[in-house]
């Protein structure tokens, strides 16, 4: 969601090919319009709205295999420009905006160590490696807590699915293990609630599940909460203005 309320969709895959088309949705009119195309066709990438209003797209997979490239969309011009390459090509990584405005990218570095993480500095356009996670992951989540610490949960590697979770401290660049979830999960959702707790939904080992759980940053512990009506994986969760969470 851009600062003007419009929604940017940098497209990825259609039928049997990667595409670089980008579209804008205007909630005021309900209409979609085509905007400038990405410089690289890609899928399984991440997109983040920076504090300056530009959108950073990084990684993914395209016709050149796993991408380390990144680019910026400028809503004021409607154009994409190439920015610095990541240190590793990544498919299905996570991205989150830290309180200092930098972007933390974690995991999913194929053919390399999936424990790696790196930081993008919008003021320079450069990437720098930061501390490695304790576990290599893809299909995981990353959430910025109220205190600025980043919580990474679950995910998978070539050997299985994780219930583990860990915390990244931007001031030190280090990761520490925190409490384990009650269930191993991948391709799940994580939502930071207005009370500071984190709600995890779906994505359990073995496929779709309807279970959910809450992480309490003050204790580092997880507790189960009410189950969804339907089991879900590869779904989306949004925190509404009234504090409730919409899962689709």
C-alpha positions in Angstrom: 0.0 0.0 0.0 1.5 3.3 -1.1 1.5 6.4 1.0 -1.3 7.9 -1.2 -3.5 4.8 -0.4 -3.1 3.2 -3.8 -2.0 -0.5 -4.0 1.0 -1.4 -6.2 1.1 -5.0 -7.5 4.5 -5.9 -9.1 3.4 -9.0 -10.9 5.3 -12.2 -11.0 4.1 -15.3 -12.8 1.3 -15.9 -15.3 0.4 -19.3 -16.9 3.9 -20.6 -17.8 6.1 -17.5 -17.8 7.5 -14.8 -15.6 6.2 -11.3 -16.3 7.4 -7.8 -15.4 4.0 -6.0 -15.5 3.1 -3.7 -12.6 -0.4 -2.4 -11.8 -2.0 0.1 -9.5 -5.3 -0.2 -7.7 -7.1 3.0 -6.7 -9.6 2.3 -3.8 -11.3 5.7 -4.5 -12.4 4.6 -8.0 -12.1 0.8 -7.8 -10.1 0.8 -11.0 -6.8 -0.8 -12.0 -4.2 0.9 -14.2 -1.0 -0.3 -15.7 2.2 1.5 -14.5 5.8 1.1 -15.6 7.2 -2.5 -15.9 9.8 -3.9 -13.6 13.3 -4.1 -15.1 13.5 -7.8 -14.2 10.6 -10.3 -14.6 10.4 -12.1 -11.3 8.2 -14.2 -9.0 8.5 -15.2 -5.3 10.1 -11.8 -4.5 9.4 -9.4 -1.7 8.2 -5.8 -1.8 8.5 -3.2 0.9 7.3 0.4 1.2 10.2 2.5 2.4 9.9 5.5 4.7 10.5 7.8 1.8 7.5 6.3 0.0 9.4 4.4 -2.6 8.9 0.6 -3.0 11.8 -1.8 -2.8 11.4 -5.1 -4.7 14.2 -7.7 -4.1 15.0 -11.2 -5.1 12.7 -13.9 -6.4 13.1 -16.2 -9.4 12.9 -15.3 -13.1 14.2 -16.3 -16.5 17.7 -15.8 -15.2 17.1 -18.2 -12.2 17.3 -17.0 -8.6 17.6 -13.2 -8.5 19.9 -11.2 -6.3 18.8 -8.0 -8.1 16.7 -5.3 -6.5 14.8 -2.2 -7.8 12.9 0.8 -6.6 9.5 2.1 -7.7 9.0 5.8 -7.4 5.3 6.7 -7.1 6.0 10.3 -8.1 7.3 9.3 -11.5 5.8 5.9 -11.9 9.2 4.5 -12.9 11.4 1.6 -11.7 15.1 2.1 -11.3 17.8 -0.5 -10.5 19.4 -0.3 -7.1 22.2 -2.4 -5.4 22.2 -6.2 -5.7 21.8 -8.3 -2.6 24.8 -10.5 -1.6 22.8 -13.6 -2.3 20.0 -14.6 -4.7 16.9 -15.3 -2.7 13.5 -17.0 -3.4 10.7 -16.6 -0.9 12.7 -14.5 1.6 11.1 -12.2 4.2 11.5 -8.4 4.3 10.7 -6.0 7.1 11.3 -2.3 7.6 13.3 -1.6 10.8 12.7 1.5 12.9 15.9 3.0 11.5 14.4 2.8 8.0 16.7 0.0 6.8 15.2 -3.2 5.3 16.1 -6.6 6.8 16.0 -9.5 4.4 16.2 -13.0 5.8 16.8 -16.5 4.6 15.9 -18.3 1.4 19.3 -18.0 -0.2 19.3 -20.9 -2.5 22.6 -22.7 -3.3 24.0 -20.8 -0.4 23.5 -20.8 3.4 19.9 -20.0 4.1 20.8 -18.7 7.6 22.1 -15.5 6.0 20.5 -12.1 6.5 21.3 -8.7 5.0 20.3 -5.0 5.4 19.4 -2.5 2.7 20.2 1.1 3.3 17.9 3.4 1.3 20.3 6.4 1.8 23.1 4.6 -0.1 21.3 1.9 -2.1 23.8 -0.7 -0.7 23.3 -4.1 1.0 25.4 -5.3 3.9 25.4 -8.7 5.6 24.3 -8.9 9.2 24.3 -11.7 11.7 23.3 -15.2 10.6 20.1 -16.7 11.9 20.4 -19.8 14.0 18.4 -21.9 11.5 18.3 -21.6 7.7 14.7 -20.9 6.6 12.3 -20.3 3.7 8.5 -19.9 3.9 9.0 -18.2 7.3 7.7 -14.9 8.7 9.4 -11.8 10.1 7.6 -9.2 12.3 8.9 -6.0 13.8 7.9 -5.9 17.5 7.0 -2.7 19.3 10.5 -2.5 20.8 12.1 -2.7 17.3 13.3 -6.3 17.7 12.4 -8.6 14.8 10.7 -11.9 15.4 11.2 -14.7 12.9 9.0 -17.8 13.1 8.8 -21.2 11.5 9.6 -22.0 7.9 11.3 -24.9 6.3 14.5 -26.2 4.8 15.3 -29.3 2.8 15.0 -31.5 5.9 11.7 -30.4 7.5 9.5 -27.7 9.0 10.3 -25.7 12.0 8.5 -24.7 15.2 11.5 -22.6 16.3 11.5 -18.8 16.6 14.3 -16.3 17.0 14.8 -12.6 17.6 17.0 -10.1 15.7 18.4 -7.1 17.6 19.2 -4.3 15.1 21.5 -2.6 17.6 23.8 -5.6 17.8 23.1 -7.5 14.6 22.7 -10.7 16.6 20.0 -13.4 16.7 18.8 -15.2 19.8 16.5 -18.2 20.2 13.1 -17.5 21.8 10.3 -19.8 22.7 9.2 -22.5 20.3 5.8 -22.5 18.8 3.3 -25.2 19.7 3.2 -26.5 16.2 5.8 -26.5 13.3 4.6 -24.1 10.6 5.5 -22.9 7.1 3.8 -20.5 4.7 1.8 -19.3 7.7 1.0 -15.7 8.7 2.2 -13.5 11.5 0.4 -10.3 12.6 1.6 -7.8 15.3 -1.5 -6.9 17.3 -2.3 -3.6 18.9 -1.4 -5.1 22.4 2.1 -6.0 21.1 1.5 -9.7 20.9 2.0 -11.6 17.6 -0.8 -13.8 16.2 0.3 -16.8 14.1 -2.3 -18.6 11.9 -2.3 -21.8 9.8 0.4 -23.3 7.7 1.1 -26.4 9.9 3.2 -29.5 9.2 1.3 -31.9 6.9 -0.7 -29.2 5.1 -3.7 -27.0 5.9 -4.6 -26.4 9.5 -6.9 -24.1 11.4 -4.8 -23.7 14.6 -3.5 -20.3 15.8 -1.2 -19.2 18.6 0.0 -16.0 20.3 3.6 -14.9 21.1 4.0 -12.6 24.1 7.3 -10.6 23.8 7.3 -9.9 27.5 7.7 -13.6 28.3 9.0 -15.1 25.1 6.3 -17.8 25.4 3.6 -19.0 23.0 -0.1 -19.9 23.9 -2.7 -21.4 21.7 -5.8 -19.4 20.9 -9.1 -20.0 19.1 -9.0 -22.0 15.9 -10.1 -20.6 12.5 -13.1 -22.1 10.8 -11.0 -23.4 7.9 -7.5 -24.7 7.6 -5.2 -22.5 5.6 -1.8 -22.2 4.0 -0.4 -19.5 1.7 -3.1 -17.2 3.0 -3.0 -13.5 4.1 -3.7 -11.7 7.3 -4.3 -8.0 7.8 -4.7 -6.0 11.1 -7.7 -3.7 10.7 -8.0 -0.3 12.1 -10.3 -1.7 14.9 -7.6 -4.1 16.0 -9.2 -7.2 14.6 -7.4 -9.5 12.1 -8.8 -10.4 8.7 -7.6 -13.7 7.3 -8.3 -14.4 3.6 
